Amino acid sequence: GASLIYVGFYHGRLAKAASVWLRSRPEAAEAVLHHMAATLLRLDVEGGRLPGRRYGDFRNYRTALQRALTKPVPDPEGPDESDLIAACTFFGDLSRKAVVIFAADGITRGTASAAVNLAYLTGRTERAVYPAVSAANAAGILTVLGNGKAPAESGSRGTPLFAGKTLVRGLYVLAEDPLSAFPDSERWREMMGKLDFLVVQDMFLTPTAALADVVLPASSHVEEGGSFISAAGQLVRFDRVIPPVGMGNPEILAQIGARLGIPRLRDVNDPTAEIERLASNCTAPDSKPALFAPSVSHFVVEDTPGISLVGYASCFYPVHDAKLRRSGFAELEPYDGDGIALSPEDAEALGIVEGVEVVALSPHSQASARVKIDNGLLPGVALVSPDAPVALALLGGSWPLGPVPIRLSVATT
């Protein structure tokens, strides 16, 4: 099998399965990837093993890399030299399979460029460098709808549905199969059995669709085209390859919306135009990118790092599945609420215990939340469930989900 190299801040599934875990706070991940590239170049003493050396813009990249590495990153939780050498030994040996996975929760565009450059340098441009994004499907929603303000009320989540703490009696499931893909499928089956009405729109008759009162057809991305928000926060458009068989997804949703009295969805082009308008703050990737990213950014980290807040879906994911528990990869138990997870070290330093309500101040806003202690966290990193109102407030309602610096204080009554 492949050697797994994980660059990230969470001692969870990836860190436990990795051959090498390069510990890194979110804002220092770019620097770790730069140091990997520099270590690979240093180990390549003969100068002929790395395909990237043959690219025309390699000299510019090497110069920018050396300039970026002039200032060391003060990350006391970061990897040591032996870890970097071990990772580069795996990744630099092109005769063996090796994969780098970096935590894209809290990714910066500089981190994305550093990952691309690392792939070009080694010639591992396919299935070798992956971002580990917890809330990828929420990126577009957070980008186009987030305004930096917490909504007055939180939406319904899976845990309240399980516990019967919601008035939801009907559910519309679009291109998802909770009975097959979600942990604790039996609880989902029980919850769906209590609904008055279940609609499933999918390309296949999944186990979830088999329970539905109404099943609607769905078309795939190759039949629709569209856009998505990349891990680097860019709006990427793609064209359809074949026409949809029958009525496409936008047409079905537009007709349902019109019959429900939603005039803004009367035309199939309305959703696309609205996305284009709301995502106007996103940049588009270069149409003709260089082999190496145009520049290596100067990463800036404070000399005395504080606490960085990141949106992280896996932190509060409802894991009850017996297979996951047996594997040793089970994360946290279900967490229902707008809480902030802290490492035990940070909680002790701040004099905060689990369950205490704190006031969090970020550059975007201020919000109160209760504290959850998470033993898997590196000191200096705080996590929040990305769909929580407190996340929209503190993270500014944008993608990527941090990192943003926060200050915490115990709430006074």
RAHU-V115624 format. One record per pair of residues at least 4 apart in sequence whose C-alpha atoms are under 7 Angstrom apart, sorted by the first residue. I is the first residue (numbers start at 1). J is the second residue. D is the distance in whole Angstrom. If there is no record, write none. Layout:
BEGIN
i = (I,I)
j = (J,J)
d = (D,D)
END
This chain:
BEGIN
i = (2,2,2,3,3,3,3,3,4,4,4,4,4,4,5,5,5,5,5,5,5,5,6,6,6,6,6,6,6,6,6,7,7,7,7,7,7,7,7,8,8,8,8,8,8,9,9,9,9,9,9,10,10,10,11,11,11,11,12,12,12,12,13,13,14,15,20,20,22,22,23,23,23,24,24,24,24,24,25,25,26,26,26,27,28,28,29,29,30,30,30,30,31,31,32,33,33,33,34,34,34,35,36,36,36,37,37,38,39,39,39,40,40,40,44,50,50,51,51,51,52,52,52,52,52,53,53,57,57,58,59,60,61,61,62,63,64,64,64,65,65,66,68,68,68,73,74,79,79,80,81,82,83,84,85,86,87,88,89,90,91,92,98,99,99,100,100,100,101,101,101,101,102,102,102,103,103,103,104,104,104,104,105,105,105,105,105,105,105,106,106,106,106,106,107,107,107,108,108,109,109,110,110,111,112,112,113,113,114,115,115,116,117,117,117,118,119,119,119,119,120,120,120,124,134,134,134,135,135,138,139,139,139,140,140,140,141,142,142,142,142,143,143,143,143,144,144,144,146,146,146,147,147,148,148,148,148,148,148,149,149,150,150,150,150,151,154,154,156,157,158,159,159,160,160,160,161,161,161,162,162,169,169,169,170,170,170,170,171,171,171,172,172,172,173,173,173,174,174,174,175,175,177,177,177,178,178,178,178,179,179,179,179,179,180,183,183,183,184,184,184,185,186,187,188,189,190,191,197,198,198,198,199,199,199,199,200,200,200,200,200,201,201,201,201,202,202,202,203,203,203,205,205,206,207,208,209,218,218,219,219,219,219,220,221,221,222,222,222,223,223,223,223,223,224,224,225,225,225,226,226,226,227,227,227,227,228,228,228,229,229,229,229,230,230,230,231,233,233,233,234,234,234,234,235,235,235,236,236,244,247,247,248,249,250,250,251,251,252,253,254,254,254,254,254,255,255,256,257,257,257,258,258,258,258,264,265,265,269,270,271,272,273,274,275,276,290,306,306,307,307,307,307,307,308,308,308,308,308,308,308,309,309,309,309,309,309,309,309,310,310,310,310,310,310,311,311,311,311,311,311,311,312,312,312,312,313,313,313,315,315,316,316,316,316,317,318,318,319,319,319,319,319,321,322,323,324,324,324,325,325,338,338,338,338,339,339,339,339,339,340,340,340,340,340,340,340,341,341,341,341,341,341,341,342,342,342,342,342,342,342,342,342,342,343,343,343,343,343,343,343,344,344,344,344,345,345,346,346,346,347,347,347,348,352,354,354,354,355,355,355,356,356,357,357,357,357,357,357,358,358,358,358,358,358,358,359,359,359,359,359,359,359,360,360,360,360,360,360,360,361,361,361,361,361,361,362,362,362,362,362,362,364,364,364,364,365,365,366,367,367,367,377,384,385,386,387,388,389,390,391,392,392,393,395,395,395)
j = (97,98,99,19,90,97,98,99,18,19,20,98,99,100,18,19,20,21,87,99,100,101,14,15,18,20,21,22,100,101,102,21,22,23,24,29,101,102,103,22,23,24,25,102,103,23,24,25,26,377,378,376,377,378,15,16,376,377,16,329,331,376,17,329,18,21,83,87,79,83,77,78,79,28,29,77,78,79,29,381,106,107,403,403,32,73,33,111,34,110,111,114,35,299,36,37,114,115,38,65,114,39,40,84,88,41,118,42,43,85,88,44,88,92,49,121,122,121,122,123,58,120,121,122,123,58,121,61,292,62,63,64,65,292,66,67,68,295,296,69,296,70,296,297,298,301,303,83,84,84,85,86,87,88,89,90,91,92,93,98,98,122,128,128,129,128,129,130,129,130,131,132,130,131,132,131,132,133,131,132,133,231,133,134,310,311,312,400,401,310,400,401,402,403,111,232,400,112,232,113,232,114,297,115,116,232,117,293,118,119,129,120,121,292,293,122,123,124,125,129,124,125,292,128,312,313,314,139,313,142,143,229,399,144,228,229,145,146,397,398,399,279,397,398,399,275,278,279,392,397,398,396,397,364,392,393,395,396,397,392,393,389,390,392,393,389,388,389,160,161,162,163,336,164,165,166,165,166,191,187,191,195,196,197,195,196,197,198,197,198,199,198,199,200,199,200,201,200,201,202,201,202,181,206,208,182,185,188,208,185,188,189,207,208,185,319,320,321,188,320,321,189,190,191,192,193,194,195,213,212,213,214,212,213,214,215,209,212,214,215,216,215,216,217,218,216,217,218,217,218,219,209,210,210,211,212,215,248,249,223,244,248,249,224,225,240,240,241,242,240,241,242,243,244,240,244,238,239,240,237,238,239,235,236,237,238,235,236,237,233,234,235,236,234,235,236,400,282,399,400,282,283,284,285,282,283,284,284,285,248,251,252,252,253,254,268,255,268,256,257,258,265,266,267,268,259,266,260,261,262,265,262,263,265,266,270,270,271,273,274,275,276,277,278,279,280,294,380,405,380,381,382,405,406,380,381,382,403,404,405,406,381,382,383,402,403,404,405,406,382,383,384,401,402,403,383,384,385,386,391,401,402,383,384,385,386,317,385,386,332,385,332,334,335,385,334,333,334,330,331,332,333,334,325,326,327,328,329,330,329,330,369,388,389,390,369,370,371,372,384,369,370,371,372,382,383,384,371,372,373,374,382,383,384,346,347,371,372,373,374,377,381,382,383,347,373,374,375,377,378,379,348,373,374,375,349,379,350,379,380,351,352,353,352,356,371,372,373,370,371,372,370,371,368,369,370,371,410,411,368,369,370,408,409,410,411,367,368,369,408,409,410,411,366,367,368,406,407,408,409,365,366,367,406,407,408,366,394,404,405,406,407,393,394,395,396,393,394,394,390,393,394,381,391,391,391,391,392,393,394,395,396,397,397,401,402,404)
d = (5,5,7,6,7,6,5,6,5,5,7,6,5,6,6,6,5,6,6,6,5,6,7,6,6,6,5,6,6,5,6,6,5,6,6,7,6,4,6,7,6,5,7,6,5,6,5,5,7,6,6,6,5,6,5,7,5,6,6,7,7,6,6,5,6,6,7,6,5,7,6,5,5,6,6,7,5,7,6,7,6,7,6,7,6,7,6,6,6,6,4,6,6,7,6,6,6,7,6,7,6,6,6,6,6,6,6,6,6,7,7,6,6,6,6,6,5,6,6,5,7,6,4,6,6,6,7,6,7,6,6,6,6,7,6,6,6,7,6,6,6,7,7,7,5,7,6,6,7,7,6,6,6,6,6,7,6,5,6,6,5,7,7,5,6,6,5,6,6,5,6,6,6,5,6,6,5,7,5,5,5,7,6,7,6,6,6,7,6,5,6,5,4,5,6,7,6,7,6,6,5,6,6,6,6,6,6,6,6,6,7,6,6,5,6,6,6,5,5,7,6,6,7,6,6,5,6,7,6,6,6,6,6,6,7,6,6,5,6,6,6,7,7,5,6,7,5,5,6,4,6,6,5,7,6,5,7,4,5,6,5,5,6,6,5,6,7,6,7,7,6,6,7,6,5,6,6,6,7,7,6,5,5,7,6,6,5,6,7,5,6,6,5,6,6,5,6,6,5,6,6,5,6,7,5,5,7,7,7,5,6,7,6,6,7,6,6,5,7,6,5,6,6,6,6,6,7,7,6,5,5,7,6,6,5,6,5,6,7,5,6,6,4,6,6,7,5,5,6,5,6,5,6,6,7,7,6,7,6,6,6,6,6,7,6,7,5,5,6,5,6,5,5,5,5,7,5,4,4,6,6,6,7,5,4,6,6,5,7,6,5,5,6,5,7,7,7,7,6,6,5,5,6,7,6,6,5,6,7,6,6,7,6,6,6,6,6,5,6,6,6,5,6,6,6,6,7,6,6,5,6,5,6,6,5,7,6,7,6,6,6,6,6,6,6,6,6,6,7,4,5,7,6,6,6,5,6,6,5,5,6,6,5,6,6,5,5,6,6,6,5,6,6,5,5,6,5,6,5,7,5,7,6,6,6,6,6,5,6,6,7,6,6,5,6,6,6,4,7,7,7,6,6,6,6,6,6,6,5,6,5,6,5,7,6,5,5,6,6,6,6,6,5,6,7,6,5,6,4,6,6,5,5,6,6,6,7,6,5,6,7,7,5,7,6,6,5,6,5,6,6,6,6,7,6,6,6,6,6,7,6,5,6,6,7,5,5,6,5,5,6,5,6,7,5,4,6,6,6,6,6,6,6,5,4,5,6,4,7,6,5,6,5,6,5,6,6,6,5,7,6,5,7,5,5,7,6,6,7,6,5,7,7,6,7,5,6,5,6,6,7,7,7,6,7,6,7,7,6,6,6,6,4,7,6,6,7)
END
